[in-house]
C-alpha cells in the first residue's frame, strides 16, 4: 500500500514514518517544513490547489492527515490560523480523497471535549470544545464524516515523543527544566491521558489493516495530572535532588482555557477486540530512558 503522510516532520510523524516503513508500506512524506535528509517533500495543506496537484501526482491508496496547528494558545490568539490549518486544511485533503476515492486517516484530539465529565471520555460522548484549538479540530472531524465513507478519525491525548528535537510539549519541557533547575512547579488540577507517539503509531498501523472505519480514541492506559507526570519524569531521570511542587492552573495564566479533564477510554478498541495499550507510566519510562537520559 502507498501511504501519503501530511505533517511528517512533527513529533507524531517522526514515529509514524518508521512504523509504516517497517511494515513495508510505501511512504510518501510531506510537510510545510520539507527536509531532504528525512525525505520529506513540501506540501501546504492550506492550499487546495497544492493538495489536489500532489495527491493526483503521487496517487496514494491512503492519506494520513497529521498536519495541524497544535499550539493551543496560538490557536486561541489567532483563530484564523487555527481554522485555516486545522479545518480548511482538513477539508482540502478530504475533498481530494473524496474525488479520488482514497482512504483517509485524520488525527484529532481528546481536546474536543469540555472536560466536566467525572469519568473518562469515550467515542460515544458528545464533543463540546472549551477552546479554539478543540473547535477547529472538531470541525475537521465533521468534514471528514460528512464527505467520506472510508475514513478513520483517531483522537490522541497528551502527546509525548520525538525526543529533544521534536518534543516541545509538556514532557519535553519538564525533561529540559529538570537538567537546569532544582525546583519545578506543575499543575495538579488538570487530568488527562498521556499518549506516547510510538504506541499510538503501532495501534494506528494495526487499526488501518482492519478496514473497520470510524472514530476511535487512542491513548495510553490510565489517567494522571501534569504534576503526576512531572514527578515520574524526575523519578525516571534519577534526579532526586529536583523537587516538584503542585500548583493550580491559576499559577500559569494562559490565553486558552484548558479542560479540567481529558481522561480518555479507548472504548471502541475494547469493543472490537484490539488489545489494551500499555500504561502511561511504562510508556513514559521507556521514552525518558531512550531519549532524555
N, C-alpha and C positions, 0 to 999 in steps of 0.2 A: 504493500500500500504506500502511496505517495502522500505525505502529510506536509501541509504548509503551516508554519507557526508564525503568528504575529507577536510582537513584543518579545522576541527571542533573547534580547540582551539583558533582561531583568533577572531578578533572583529566582523566579519560578522557571523562566525559560532556560536558565543555566542548568537546571536539574532535568527538565523535560527533554531537551535535545539528546543528551546521552542515554536516557532511559529508552527513548524510541529507537535510537540507532542500535542499541544493544539488542533490541527485539527485531532488528533487521528491517525497520521501516526506512523508506527513502525520505529524508527530512530536508525540507527547504526552509531555511531560517531567515526571518526578516525582522527589521526593527527601524524605528526612526533614527536610531544611532547605529549605523552599519559598522561592521568590523571584518576586515579581510582576514585577520588572524583567526577569528572564530567562525568564519564562513557565513557571516550574517549580511544579507543584502538589504538595501534601503527600501522601506515601504512606510508611507504615512497613511494610516487607515482613515484619517480625517478627510482624505481626498477620494471621492467616489471614482473619479477617472483613473487614479493610480491603482486603486483596488481592483477595478474592472480589468485594466490592462494586465496587471500582474497575474491575477488568478487565471485569466484567459490564456496567458502565455505559458505558465508552468503546468496548468491543468492538473491540480491535485485531486485525490479522491476525498480528502478531508481537510478542512481548515480548523486549526486550533487557535482560537482568538484570545490571546493573552494581553494584547496591547491595551493599556489603560492609564489614566492619570490616577495614581493611588495615594497621592499626598492628600490626606483628608482635610487638612487646614487650608491648603492651596485651593482645593475644590470649593470650600466654603467662602473664601475671599474672592475667588474668580469662578463663579458658577458657569459662565460661558465656556471656560476652559474645560470644566467638568463635563458638561453636556455635549460639547463638541467631540471630546475624546472618547468618553465612555458610552454615550448614547448614539450620537450620529456616526461615530466610528464603527460601532457595532451594527447600526443599520446598513452602512455601506457594505460591510462584509456579508451580512445576512442576505441582502438583496442580490448580490452576485452569486452567493451559494444557492439561492432560490432559482435564479435564472439558469445557472449551470448544473443544477441538481447535485450539489455537493453536500456531504455531511458536515455539520458544524459543531464544534465544542466551544462553548462560551464560559469563561471563568468569571464567576461572580463572587459574592461576599456574604457572610453571615450578617454583615452590617446593613442588610436590607430590613432588619427588624428594629423595633423601637427600644426594646431592652427591658420592658417591665414585667415579663413573664418569669415566675419563680422557678420554673423548670426549664430544661434545655429546649431550644427551638428545634423543630423538625421540619421536613419538607412540606408538611401539611398545615403549618401555621401561616396565618395571613401576614404578609410583609407590611411594614409601616415605618419607613426610614426616619431617623432622627436628624440626619444631616444631608447636605447636598451630595456628598460622595455616594451615600447609600441610595439616594433618589436617582442619581444618574445611572448607577449600575442596575437598579430595579427596572428602569425604563428600557435598558438594554435587554433585560430578560423578557420583558413583554414583547419587544420587537421580534426577538428570536422565536418566541412561542407563536406569534401571530403570522409570521412569514414562512416558517419551515415546519416540516413534519419529521425530518431526520436530524435531530439535534440532541446534544447533551448540555445541560446547564449545570455546572458544578460550583457550589459555593464553598469557599475556603474561609478559615478563621484567622486568628492572629498568626500571620505568616512569619516563619523563620527559615533561614537557609542562605546559601550563596557565599558564605564566608566574608572576610573583611572587605573584599572589593565590591560585593553586591548588596550586603545586608545593611540597609540604612534604617531599619525598623528597630523596635524596642530591644530585642535580644542583642543585636549588633551594637547598639548604643551602650547598653549596660556592660557588655563584654569589653568594650573600649574603655569606658569610665573606670572599670574595676582595676585597670592597669595604671590609672593615673591618680585615683583618689582613694582615701581611706574611709570615706563615709558617703553612702548613696541614699537617695530618697526614692521611694516607689509607691504608687497609689495602691490602696487596698480596697477601694470601693467600686472597682470595675472588674467584672468576672467574664472570662471567655475561654475559648478552646484553642490552644496553640495548634499550628499546622506546619509540620516540617515538610519542606518542599520535596525532599527525597521520597517520603512516604506518600505524599499527595500524588506525585507523578507515577509511582508504582501502581497505586489504586486506579488512577485515571487510565493508565495503559491497560489494566485488566478490564475496566468498565467498557472501553470502546470496542473490545473484542466480543462483547455480549450481544450487541445490536439492540440492547434494551434501552431505547431512547427515553429521555425525560429529564427531570430535575432531581439533583442529588446534593446532599451535604457530604463534605469530605474533610474531616478534621481528626487530629489525634484524639485518643480516648482520654476522658477526664476533663476537669474544669479547674480554673485557678484565677487568682488575681495577678496583677502586674507585680505586686510585692512578692507573691509566691514564686513567680518566675525569676525575679531578681535574686532571691535567696538561693534558689537552685543553681543559678549561674555561678554565683560566688562559691558555692559548695563544689561544683564540678571543676571550677578553675583551681581549686585548692588555695584560695586566698582568704584564709580565716581571719586575717588582720583587717579585712574590709567589712565594715558594718553596713547593714541595710535597715533603714527605718521606714515604717509605714506612715503615709500621709494620705489625706483625702484629695480628691481631684481639684478642689479649690486652690490647692497649693501651686498648681500648674495651670493657670488660666490660658485657654486656647480658643481660637476663633470658632472651631466646630464643636458642637455638643457630641459627646460620646455616649453610647448606650450603656446603661448600668450593667446589662447582661448581654454577652454574645456567646453564651453557652450553646453548644450545638450537639445534636444527636444525629448520627448517620443512620437514620431510621430506615430509609429505603435500602441501604446496603444490607441491613439486618434482614429485611423482609424478603429480599431476593437471594439471600444466602451467601453474600460475599463475606469473607472473614473479617473479624474485628481488627481495626487498626491499633497498633501498639500505643501505650500510654504516652502522654506528652513528656513525662519525666524521662522515660527511656530514650525518646527521640532527642530531647534536648541534651541529654548526657552525651549521646553519640555525636551530635552536631558540635558541641563545645570541644570534645576531645579531638575531633578531626580538624577543625578549623581555627580554634582560638587558643589552644594551649601553647 
